[in-house]
């Protein structure tokens, strides 16, 4: 909370709340839009947190979600070269360090659908997160090329990060057993 207060100061447009992502202190449908970046990688199972987001996002509202992608080109190459024990093509999450998980894009999409979200757009991001490449080419050039590739490559998700724009449907989320 201190970092948020330091960054946002007394800006009246923002409310800083400390809470549990699985039991947010907001009424059903409180938000029209939720933006979650670098959050989902702290949950091994995305389904409960996505269900809670569906509860607090109003029907017809929007979710912008970023998640760490286990099926990225770098992970595929490491697996093929024998430098990685886990398969990037398995479903579910893989821990890459304590309390940090990469997720299979298909698993996240299924969890979004089950929670009551309809994926509208997907973007593959961080496509050039390779130190050697970043040292050899200008950052502006890499950013320009990536901005052109993000949406066309979204359906195959080759980058280590994926952004999803999802719309909250009118139906309530399914009850979890």
GITA-V819550 format. One record per residue. PHI is phi in whole degrees, -180 to 180 (* if undefined). Layout:
PHI + PHI
This chain:
* + -61 + -64 + -64 + -64 + -66 + -74 + -93 + 60 + -103 + -59 + -70 + -75 + -121 + -117 + -101 + -131 + -96 + -162 + -97 + -64 + -95 + -152 + -69 + -82 + -132 + -70 + -54 + 68 + -63 + -107 + -89 + -139 + -125 + -122 + -128 + -121 + 57 + -115 + -63 + -68 + -91 + -121 + -67 + -111 + -74 + -57 + -64 + -71 + -70 + -65 + -68 + -63 + -62 + -66 + -90 + -94 + -69 + -54 + 88 + -80 + -125 + -128 + -105 + -128 + -112 + -144 + -79 + -95 + -76 + -102 + -99 + -61 + -65 + -67 + -64 + -63 + -60 + -65 + -64 + -87 + 76 + -99 + -146 + -82 + -91 + -88 + -70 + -97 + -71 + -82 + 87 + -106 + -132 + -81 + -102 + -164 + -54 + 63 + -134 + -129 + -90 + -118 + -75 + -54 + -65 + -67 + -65 + -61 + -64 + -66 + -62 + -62 + -63 + -79 + 106 + -113 + -114 + -71 + -104 + -147 + -134 + -128 + -87 + -129 + 59 + -64 + -114 + -81 + -128 + -53 + -63 + -67 + -66 + -79 + -95 + -120 + -63 + -58 + -62 + -65 + -62 + -65 + -64 + -65 + -62 + -62 + -77 + -88 + -54 + -74 + -61 + -90 + -58 + -72 + -106 + 42 + -81 + -87 + -74 + -127 + -128 + -109 + -126 + -108 + -129 + -104 + -77 + -77 + -78 + -84 + -71 + -61 + -66 + -73 + -89 + -76
